[in-house]
Amino acid sequence: MNKEVFVKETHRGLWYENGVLQRVLEPGRYEIPDRGWRGRGPLVEITLVDVRERELTIKGQEILTADKVAIRVSIVVQFKVTDPKAAMHNVESFEERLYSDVQLAARRSLATMTLEEILTNRNRLSEDILADVKEAAQGYGVAILRADVKDLIFPGNLQEIMNRVLAAERQSQAQLVEARTRAEVQRIEAAAAADVSRVTAESAAAARRAQAEAEAEAHGIRTDADVAALRLRAEAARAYSDHPALLRLRELEVMAELAKASTARLYIGFDKHVRPGQGEDS
């Protein structure tokens, strides 16, 4: 009777017949044929390989830096099997091989870095590990997705010094932020004061301009009135010149107006050669 085998989405299957790999099974249902009552059929074996993303932690590796400081480093590697056949056939244990490859890559990278470089550029270690191990891991069917430094542990006295340095850096950053904030506030206040001064100056200039325009307009009106008055006087003078009787009539009107005042005195001059009651021809 045939047996049934199910390969899940999370796995792939390796189909062996008499110990020889025949094919790689995708997810699905498979029947293993019966060898017959005499056992003459092939011996079929199926090995399942997990192809999900997994995580491998390399813990507490003590490594000397380029400046001879011993540090302990923990590294987290995320990977997945991309070639089940190579993962099962090319190495005895792909997980153990990956562990040692990453460990050695980390040692090689840290041995070329100073402590300061490690502290200021931890990404370099991750990049070095990926560059060093990625191609080798492909040889045994594994793809490295990322490799990150999880922990860095320094010697006791160095750890205390580093804590002081980090505290000083944080304080320096806080002071820098405070100084930048204060400078920004001063800049805003100066800009606001400049705007107020500009608006005040513009308002004063506008007021002076309006006053000057008003004065100019008033002066123009007065000038127009004076010109009009002079024009009327000139016209009157021409009329009096052309018609002496009008001038005489005007004189009489003025005398009549003056005669209405009790305090007014009128002085009328006569020709001294003419006596009263005597005409010019006498």
C-alpha positions as CSV (number, residue, x, y, z in Angstrom):
1,M,0.0,0.0,0.0
2,N,1.4,3.4,-1.0
3,K,2.2,5.9,1.7
4,E,1.3,9.6,1.5
5,V,3.6,12.5,2.3
6,F,2.7,16.2,2.5
7,V,5.2,19.0,2.0
8,K,4.1,22.3,3.5
9,E,4.6,25.8,2.1
10,T,7.3,26.4,4.7
11,H,9.4,23.4,3.5
12,R,10.8,21.7,0.5
13,G,11.3,18.0,0.2
14,L,14.3,16.0,-1.1
15,W,13.2,12.7,-2.8
16,Y,15.8,10.0,-2.5
17,E,15.6,6.6,-4.2
18,N,18.0,4.1,-2.8
19,G,20.0,6.9,-1.3
20,V,20.2,8.9,-4.6
21,L,18.6,12.3,-4.8
22,Q,16.1,12.3,-7.6
23,R,14.2,15.5,-7.3
24,V,13.3,18.5,-5.0
25,L,9.6,18.5,-4.0
26,E,7.6,21.7,-4.0
27,P,4.7,22.1,-1.5
28,G,2.0,19.4,-2.1
29,R,0.9,15.8,-1.6
30,Y,3.1,12.9,-2.7
31,E,2.7,9.1,-2.7
32,I,5.6,6.9,-1.8
33,P,5.2,3.6,-3.8
34,D,5.2,0.3,-2.1
35,R,8.3,-1.8,-2.7
36,G,6.2,-4.9,-3.4
37,W,6.0,-8.1,-1.5
38,R,9.5,-9.1,-2.5
39,G,11.0,-5.7,-1.7
40,R,12.3,-5.3,-5.2
41,G,11.0,-1.7,-5.6
42,P,13.3,1.3,-4.8
43,L,13.7,2.4,-1.2
44,V,12.2,6.0,-1.2
45,E,13.1,8.5,1.5
46,I,11.9,12.1,1.8
47,T,13.9,14.7,3.8
48,L,12.2,17.9,4.6
49,V,14.1,21.2,4.6
50,D,12.8,24.4,6.3
51,V,13.0,27.4,3.9
52,R,11.6,30.0,6.3
53,E,13.7,33.0,7.4
54,R,15.6,32.2,10.6
55,E,17.8,34.0,13.1
56,L,21.3,32.9,14.3
57,T,22.9,34.6,17.3
58,I,26.7,34.5,17.8
59,K,27.1,35.3,21.4
60,G,30.0,36.8,23.5
61,Q,32.9,36.5,21.1
62,E,36.0,38.1,22.7
63,I,38.0,39.9,20.0
64,L,41.0,42.2,20.0
65,T,40.6,45.4,18.1
66,A,43.4,47.0,16.0
67,D,44.5,49.1,19.1
68,K,44.6,45.9,21.2
69,V,41.4,46.4,23.2
70,A,39.6,43.2,24.1
71,I,35.9,43.5,23.6
72,R,33.1,41.0,23.6
73,V,30.6,41.2,20.7
74,S,27.3,39.5,20.0
75,I,26.1,39.3,16.4
76,V,22.6,38.5,15.1
77,V,22.4,37.0,11.6
78,Q,19.1,36.5,9.7
79,F,19.2,34.0,6.9
80,K,17.1,31.5,4.9
81,V,17.8,28.4,2.8
82,T,17.4,29.1,-0.9
83,D,18.9,25.9,-2.3
84,P,17.8,22.8,-0.2
85,K,20.0,20.4,-2.2
86,A,23.2,22.5,-1.6
87,A,22.2,23.0,2.1
88,M,21.9,19.3,2.7
89,H,24.7,18.0,0.4
90,N,27.5,20.6,0.4
91,V,28.1,20.8,4.1
92,E,27.4,18.6,7.1
93,S,25.4,21.3,8.9
94,F,24.7,24.5,7.2
95,E,23.8,26.2,10.5
96,E,27.1,25.3,12.1
97,R,29.0,26.3,9.0
98,L,27.2,29.7,8.9
99,Y,28.0,30.2,12.6
100,S,31.7,29.7,12.2
101,D,31.8,31.7,9.0
102,V,30.2,34.8,10.6
103,Q,32.4,34.4,13.7
104,L,35.6,34.4,11.7
105,A,34.3,37.3,9.5
106,A,33.6,39.3,12.6
107,R,37.1,38.6,14.0
108,R,38.7,39.7,10.7
109,S,36.7,42.9,10.5
110,L,37.2,43.9,14.2
111,A,40.9,43.2,14.0
112,T,41.3,46.0,11.4
113,M,39.2,48.6,13.4
114,T,40.1,50.7,16.3
115,L,37.8,51.1,19.3
116,E,36.8,54.6,18.2
117,E,35.9,53.3,14.8
118,I,33.8,50.5,16.3
119,L,31.9,53.0,18.5
120,T,31.3,55.6,15.7
121,N,30.6,53.2,12.8
122,R,29.0,50.0,14.0
123,N,27.4,49.6,10.5
124,R,30.9,48.9,9.1
125,L,31.1,45.6,11.0
126,S,27.7,44.5,9.6
127,E,28.8,45.5,6.1
128,D,32.1,43.7,6.4
129,I,30.4,40.5,7.6
130,L,27.9,40.5,4.7
131,A,30.6,41.1,2.2
132,D,32.8,38.4,3.7
133,V,30.3,35.6,4.2
134,K,27.5,36.3,1.6
135,E,29.2,34.6,-1.3
136,A,30.5,31.7,0.8
137,A,27.0,31.0,2.2
138,Q,25.6,30.9,-1.3
139,G,27.9,27.9,-1.9
140,Y,25.9,25.9,0.6
141,G,22.5,27.1,-0.3
142,V,22.0,29.9,2.3
143,A,21.2,33.6,1.7
144,I,22.2,36.0,4.4
145,L,19.6,38.7,4.7
146,R,21.3,40.9,7.4
147,A,24.0,40.7,10.0
148,D,23.9,43.2,12.9
149,V,25.9,43.9,16.0
150,K,23.6,43.1,19.0
151,D,25.9,43.9,21.9
152,L,29.4,45.3,22.5
153,I,30.8,44.7,26.0
154,F,34.0,46.5,27.1
155,P,36.4,45.8,29.9
156,G,35.2,47.2,33.3
157,N,37.5,50.2,33.5
158,L,37.0,51.0,29.8
159,Q,33.2,50.7,30.2
160,E,33.3,53.3,33.0
161,I,35.3,55.6,30.8
162,M,33.0,55.1,27.8
163,N,30.0,55.8,30.0
164,R,31.6,59.1,31.0
165,V,32.4,59.9,27.4
166,L,28.8,59.2,26.4
167,A,27.5,61.3,29.2
168,A,29.8,64.1,28.2
169,E,28.6,63.8,24.5
170,R,25.0,63.8,25.6
171,Q,25.6,66.9,27.7
172,S,27.5,68.6,24.8
173,Q,24.6,67.8,22.5
174,A,22.1,69.2,24.9
175,Q,24.1,72.4,25.3
176,L,24.4,72.6,21.5
177,V,20.6,72.3,21.1
178,E,20.1,74.9,23.9
179,A,22.5,77.3,22.2
180,R,20.9,76.8,18.8
181,T,17.4,77.3,20.3
182,R,18.6,80.5,22.1
183,A,20.2,81.8,18.8
184,E,17.0,81.0,16.9
185,V,14.9,82.9,19.5
186,Q,17.3,85.9,19.3
187,R,17.1,85.8,15.5
188,I,13.3,85.7,15.6
189,E,13.2,88.5,18.1
190,A,15.6,90.6,16.0
191,A,13.6,89.9,12.9
192,A,10.4,90.9,14.8
193,A,12.0,94.1,16.0
194,A,13.3,94.9,12.5
195,D,9.8,94.4,11.2
196,V,8.3,96.7,13.8
197,S,10.9,99.4,13.0
198,R,10.3,99.0,9.3
199,V,6.5,99.3,9.8
200,T,6.9,102.3,12.1
201,A,9.2,104.0,9.6
202,E,6.9,103.2,6.8
203,S,3.9,104.6,8.8
204,A,5.8,107.8,9.7
205,A,6.9,108.2,6.1
206,A,3.3,107.7,4.9
207,A,2.1,110.3,7.4
208,R,4.7,112.8,6.4
209,R,3.9,112.1,2.7
210,A,0.2,112.6,3.4
211,Q,0.8,115.8,5.4
212,A,3.0,117.1,2.6
213,E,0.4,116.2,0.0
214,A,-2.3,118.0,2.1
215,E,-0.1,121.1,2.6
216,A,0.7,121.1,-1.1
217,E,-3.0,120.8,-2.0
218,A,-3.9,123.6,0.5
219,H,-1.2,125.8,-0.9
220,G,-2.5,125.0,-4.4
221,I,-6.0,126.0,-3.4
222,R,-4.7,129.3,-1.8
223,T,-2.7,130.0,-4.9
224,D,-5.7,129.3,-7.1
225,A,-7.8,131.6,-5.0
226,D,-5.1,134.4,-5.1
227,V,-4.9,134.0,-8.8
228,A,-8.6,134.2,-9.1
229,A,-8.8,137.3,-6.9
230,L,-6.1,138.9,-8.9
231,R,-7.9,138.0,-12.1
232,L,-11.1,139.6,-10.8
233,R,-9.2,142.7,-9.7
234,A,-7.6,143.0,-13.1
235,E,-10.9,142.6,-14.8
236,A,-12.4,145.3,-12.5
237,A,-9.5,147.6,-13.2
238,R,-10.0,147.2,-16.9
239,A,-13.7,147.8,-16.5
240,Y,-13.0,151.0,-14.4
241,S,-10.5,152.1,-17.0
242,D,-12.9,151.6,-19.9
243,H,-15.8,153.1,-18.0
244,P,-14.8,155.9,-15.5
245,A,-18.4,156.3,-14.5
246,L,-18.3,152.9,-12.9
247,L,-15.3,153.9,-10.8
248,R,-17.2,157.1,-9.7
249,L,-20.2,155.0,-8.9
250,R,-18.0,152.7,-6.8
251,E,-16.6,155.7,-4.9
252,L,-20.0,156.9,-4.1
253,E,-21.0,153.4,-2.8
254,V,-18.0,153.3,-0.6
255,M,-18.7,156.8,0.7
256,A,-22.3,155.8,1.4
257,E,-21.1,152.8,3.4
258,L,-18.7,154.9,5.4
259,A,-21.4,157.5,6.1
260,K,-23.4,154.9,8.0
261,A,-20.7,154.9,10.7
262,S,-21.1,157.7,13.3
263,T,-17.4,157.9,13.9
264,A,-16.5,158.1,10.3
265,R,-15.1,161.4,8.9
266,L,-15.0,162.3,5.3
267,Y,-12.6,164.7,3.9
268,I,-13.4,166.1,0.5
269,G,-10.8,168.1,-1.3
270,F,-11.8,170.9,-3.7
271,D,-9.7,172.9,-6.1
272,K,-8.3,175.9,-4.2
273,H,-8.8,178.3,-7.2
274,V,-12.6,177.7,-7.1
275,R,-14.7,179.6,-4.6
276,P,-17.9,178.2,-3.3
277,G,-20.8,179.1,-5.5
278,Q,-18.5,180.1,-8.3
279,G,-18.1,178.0,-11.3
280,E,-14.9,177.4,-13.2
281,D,-16.0,179.9,-15.9
282,S,-16.7,182.8,-13.5
